[in-house]
């Protein structure tokens, strides 16, 4: 990456996209090792909103997602992506601890 005295929106987006791609590659490797087919999609933005919108756009039947297990107090203070997805999604959401 080129060093610049100015950080542009494009630089920030590339950084987030690269981090997303690295995370997706690890998950894909685990799924492929278990002979589970998958497709990766990286979307930048508010996680809960992006997940709910993507499920609607792609006509998903259900969303299955993990929780971080922060507990009730942690969720009250910091919020929970999983909780927000439950409220925003137009399809059933299954949460796995």
ROSE-4610 file (N, C-alpha, C; in Angstrom, 1 decimal, always signed):
// ROSE-4610
residu = [X/X/X/X/X/X/X/X/X/X/X/X/X/X/X/X/X/X/X/X/X/X/X/X/X/X/X/X/X/X/X/X/X/X/X/X/X/X/X/X/X/X/X/X/X/X/X/X/X/X/X/X/X/X/X/X/X/X/X/X/X/X/X/X/X/X/X/X/X/X/X/X/X/X/X/X/X/X/X/X/X/X/X/X/X/X/X/X/X/X/X/X/X/X/X/X/X/X/X/X/X/X/X/X/X/X/X/X/X/X/X/X/X/X/X/X/X/X/X/X/X/X/X/X/X/X/X/X/X/X/X/X/X/X/X/X/X/X/X/X/X/X/X/X/X/X/X/X/X/X/X/X/X/X/X/X/X/X/X/X/X/X/X/X/X/X/X/X/X/X/X/X/X/X/X/X/X/X/X/X/X/X/X/X/X/X/X/X/X/X/X/X/X/X/X/X/X/X/X/X/X/X/X/X/X/X/X/X/X/X/X/X/X/X/X/X/X/X/X/X/X/X/X/X/X/X/X/X/X/X/X/X/X/X/X/X/X/X/X/X/X/X/X/X/X/X/X/X/X/X/X/X/X/X/X/X/X/X/X/X/X/X/X/X/X/X/X/X/X/X/X/X/X/X/X/X/X/X/X/X/X/X/X/X/X/X/X/X/X/X/X]
num = [1/1/1/2/2/2/3/3/3/4/4/4/5/5/5/6/6/6/7/7/7/8/8/8/9/9/9/10/10/10/11/11/11/12/12/12/13/13/13/14/14/14/15/15/15/16/16/16/17/17/17/18/18/18/19/19/19/20/20/20/21/21/21/22/22/22/23/23/23/24/24/24/25/25/25/26/26/26/27/27/27/28/28/28/29/29/29/30/30/30/31/31/31/32/32/32/33/33/33/34/34/34/35/35/35/36/36/36/37/37/37/38/38/38/39/39/39/40/40/40/41/41/41/42/42/42/43/43/43/44/44/44/45/45/45/46/46/46/47/47/47/48/48/48/49/49/49/50/50/50/51/51/51/52/52/52/53/53/53/54/54/54/55/55/55/56/56/56/57/57/57/58/58/58/59/59/59/60/60/60/61/61/61/62/62/62/63/63/63/64/64/64/65/65/65/66/66/66/67/67/67/68/68/68/69/69/69/70/70/70/71/71/71/72/72/72/73/73/73/74/74/74/75/75/75/76/76/76/77/77/77/78/78/78/79/79/79/80/80/80/81/81/81/82/82/82/83/83/83/84/84/84/85/85/85/86/86/86/87/87/87/88/88/88/89/89/89/90/90/90/91/91/91/92/92/92/93/93/93/94/94/94/95/95/95/96/96/96/97/97/97]
x = [+0.8/+0.0/+0.9/+0.5/+1.2/+1.0/+2.0/+1.9/+1.5/+0.5/+0.0/-0.3/+0.0/-0.3/-1.9/-2.6/-4.1/-4.7/-5.7/-6.5/-7.7/-7.9/-9.2/-10.2/-11.4/-12.5/-12.2/-11.6/-11.2/-10.2/-9.3/-8.3/-8.9/-9.8/-10.5/-11.4/-12.1/-12.9/-12.0/-10.9/-10.0/-9.5/-9.2/-8.7/-9.8/-11.0/-12.2/-12.4/-12.4/-12.6/-11.6/-10.3/-9.2/-9.4/-9.8/-10.0/-11.1/-12.2/-13.3/-12.9/-12.1/-11.7/-10.8/-10.0/-9.2/-10.0/-11.0/-12.0/-12.8/-13.2/-14.0/-13.1/-11.9/-11.0/-10.9/-10.7/-10.6/-11.9/-13.0/-14.3/-14.5/-14.2/-14.4/-13.5/-12.3/-11.4/-12.0/-12.6/-13.2/-14.4/-15.2/-16.4/-16.0/-15.0/-14.5/-13.9/-13.2/-12.7/-13.8/-14.9/-16.1/-17.0/-16.5/-17.3/-18.7/-18.7/-19.9/-19.7/-20.6/-20.5/-20.9/-20.2/-20.5/-20.2/-20.8/-20.5/-20.2/-19.2/-18.8/-19.2/-19.7/-20.2/-19.7/-19.0/-18.5/-19.3/-20.0/-20.7/-20.3/-20.0/-19.6/-20.7/-20.8/-21.8/-22.2/-23.3/-23.9/-24.1/-23.5/-23.6/-25.1/-25.8/-27.2/-28.0/-27.9/-28.7/-28.3/-27.0/-26.5/-26.9/-26.9/-27.3/-28.8/-29.6/-31.1/-31.4/-30.7/-31.0/-30.5/-29.3/-28.8/-29.8/-30.3/-31.2/-32.5/-32.9/-34.1/-33.8/-32.7/-32.3/-32.1/-31.5/-31.2/-32.3/-33.4/-34.6/-34.2/-33.4/-33.1/-34.3/-34.3/-35.4/-35.2/-33.9/-33.7/-32.2/-32.0/-30.7/-30.3/-29.1/-28.5/-27.2/-27.1/-25.9/-25.5/-24.2/-23.7/-23.8/-23.8/-23.8/-22.4/-22.0/-20.8/-20.9/-22.1/-22.3/-21.9/-22.2/-21.8/-22.7/-23.9/-24.8/-25.7/-26.7/-27.8/-27.2/-26.3/-25.8/-24.9/-24.1/-23.3/-24.1/-25.2/-26.0/-26.8/-27.2/-27.8/-26.9/-25.7/-24.8/-24.2/-23.8/-23.2/-24.1/-25.2/-26.1/-25.6/-26.4/-26.1/-26.4/-25.5/-25.8/-26.9/-26.7/-27.7/-29.1/-29.2/-30.5/-31.1/-30.2/-30.7/-31.2/-30.5/-30.9/-32.2/-32.4/-33.7/-34.9/-34.6/-35.7/-35.8/-34.7/-34.7/-35.1/-34.8/-35.0/-36.4/-36.7/-38.1/-38.2/-37.2/-37.2/-36.9/-37.1/-36.7/-35.2/-34.8/-33.4/-33.2/-32.2/-31.8/-30.5/-30.4/-29.1/-28.5/-27.2/-26.4/-25.4/-25.4/-24.5/-23.1]
y = [-1.2/+0.0/+1.2/+2.2/+3.5/+4.3/+5.0/+5.9/+7.3/+7.8/+9.1/+10.0/+11.3/+12.2/+12.4/+12.0/+12.1/+10.7/+10.5/+9.2/+9.5/+8.8/+9.0/+8.0/+8.2/+7.3/+6.0/+6.1/+4.9/+4.0/+4.7/+3.9/+3.2/+3.9/+3.2/+2.1/+2.3/+1.2/+0.0/+0.2/-0.9/-1.6/-0.9/-1.5/-2.4/-1.9/-2.7/-3.9/-3.7/-4.8/-5.9/-5.5/-6.4/-7.2/-6.6/-7.3/-8.3/-7.9/-8.7/-10.0/-9.7/-10.8/-11.8/-11.3/-12.2/-13.0/-12.4/-13.2/-14.2/-13.9/-14.8/-16.0/-15.7/-16.8/-17.9/-17.4/-18.4/-19.2/-18.5/-19.2/-20.2/-19.7/-20.6/-21.9/-21.7/-22.9/-23.9/-23.4/-24.3/-25.1/-24.3/-24.9/-25.9/-25.6/-26.5/-27.7/-27.6/-28.8/-29.8/-29.2/-30.0/-30.4/-30.1/-30.4/-29.7/-28.4/-27.6/-26.5/-26.5/-25.4/-24.1/-23.0/-21.7/-20.7/-19.5/-18.3/-17.2/-16.4/-15.3/-14.0/-13.1/-11.8/-10.8/-9.8/-8.8/-7.5/-7.0/-5.7/-4.8/-3.6/-2.6/-1.7/-1.5/-0.7/-1.2/-0.7/-1.1/-2.6/-3.4/-4.9/-5.4/-5.0/-5.5/-5.1/-3.9/-3.4/-4.1/-4.3/-5.0/-6.4/-7.1/-8.5/-8.6/-7.8/-7.9/-7.5/-6.5/-6.1/-7.1/-7.7/-8.8/-10.0/-10.4/-11.5/-11.2/-10.0/-9.6/-9.6/-8.9/-8.8/-10.2/-11.2/-12.5/-13.5/-13.0/-13.9/-15.1/-14.8/-15.9/-16.4/-17.7/-18.2/-18.0/-17.9/-17.8/-17.2/-16.6/-16.1/-16.9/-17.5/-18.2/-17.5/-17.0/-16.3/-16.6/-16.4/-16.6/-15.4/-15.6/-14.4/-14.4/-13.3/-13.2/-13.6/-13.7/-14.2/-13.1/-11.8/-10.7/-10.7/-11.3/-11.2/-10.0/-10.0/-9.0/-7.6/-7.5/-6.1/-5.6/-6.4/-6.0/-5.6/-6.4/-6.0/-4.7/-4.4/-3.2/-2.0/-2.1/-1.0/-0.8/-1.9/-1.8/-2.1/-2.7/-3.1/-4.5/-5.1/-6.4/-6.5/-6.8/-7.0/-8.0/-9.1/-10.2/-9.7/-9.0/-8.5/-7.5/-6.7/-5.8/-6.5/-7.6/-8.4/-9.0/-9.5/-10.1/-9.1/-7.8/-6.8/-6.3/-6.3/-5.7/-6.7/-8.0/-9.0/-9.3/-9.6/-10.0/-11.5/-12.2/-13.7/-14.1/-15.4/-15.9/-15.8/-15.6/-15.5/-16.5/-17.4/-18.4/-17.9/-17.7/-17.3/-18.5/-18.7/-19.8/-19.2/-19.7/-19.2/-19.8]
z = [+0.0/+0.0/+0.0/-0.7/-0.9/+0.4/+0.9/+2.0/+1.5/+2.1/+1.7/+2.9/+2.8/+4.0/+4.1/+3.1/+3.2/+3.1/+3.9/+3.9/+3.1/+2.1/+1.3/+1.6/+1.2/+1.4/+0.7/-0.5/-1.2/-0.5/+0.2/+1.0/+2.1/+2.8/+4.0/+3.5/+2.3/+1.8/+1.4/+0.8/+0.4/+1.6/+2.7/+3.9/+4.5/+4.6/+5.1/+4.2/+2.9/+1.9/+2.0/+2.2/+2.3/+3.6/+4.7/+6.0/+5.8/+5.1/+4.9/+4.1/+3.0/+2.2/+3.0/+3.9/+4.7/+5.6/+6.2/+7.1/+6.3/+5.1/+4.3/+3.9/+3.6/+3.1/+4.2/+5.5/+6.6/+6.7/+6.6/+6.8/+5.6/+4.4/+3.2/+3.3/+3.8/+4.0/+5.0/+6.0/+7.0/+6.4/+5.6/+5.0/+3.9/+3.1/+2.0/+2.6/+3.8/+4.4/+4.9/+5.2/+5.6/+4.4/+3.2/+2.0/+2.0/+2.4/+2.4/+1.4/+0.4/-0.6/+0.0/-0.5/+0.0/-1.1/-1.0/-1.8/-0.9/-1.2/-0.3/-0.9/-0.1/-0.5/+0.6/+0.1/+1.1/+0.8/+1.8/+1.7/+2.8/+2.5/+3.5/+4.0/+5.3/+5.8/+7.2/+7.7/+9.0/+8.9/+9.8/+9.6/+9.6/+10.6/+10.7/+9.5/+9.1/+8.0/+6.7/+6.5/+5.3/+5.3/+6.4/+6.5/+6.1/+6.7/+6.5/+5.0/+4.5/+3.1/+2.1/+2.4/+1.5/+1.5/+2.7/+2.7/+1.9/+1.9/+1.1/-0.4/-0.7/-2.1/-2.8/-2.0/-2.6/-2.3/-1.7/-1.4/-0.6/+0.5/+1.4/+2.2/+2.5/+3.3/+4.8/+5.2/+6.7/+6.8/+8.0/+8.3/+9.6/+9.5/+10.6/+11.0/+12.2/+12.6/+14.0/+14.3/+15.6/+16.5/+17.8/+18.7/+19.4/+19.9/+20.6/+22.1/+22.5/+23.9/+25.0/+24.7/+25.6/+26.8/+26.7/+27.8/+27.7/+28.6/+28.6/+28.8/+29.8/+30.1/+28.9/+28.4/+27.2/+26.0/+25.8/+24.7/+24.9/+26.1/+26.4/+26.2/+26.6/+26.6/+25.1/+24.5/+23.2/+22.0/+22.3/+21.2/+20.7/+19.9/+19.3/+17.9/+17.0/+15.6/+15.4/+16.1/+16.0/+16.4/+17.5/+17.9/+16.9/+16.3/+15.3/+14.0/+13.6/+12.5/+12.7/+13.9/+14.3/+14.0/+14.4/+14.2/+12.8/+12.0/+10.7/+9.6/+9.8/+8.8/+8.5/+7.2/+6.8/+6.8/+7.2/+7.2/+8.6/+8.9/+10.3/+10.5/+11.7/+12.1/+13.2/+13.0/+14.0/+14.5/+15.9/+16.5/+17.2/+16.9/+17.5/+18.4/+19.7/+20.7/+20.5]
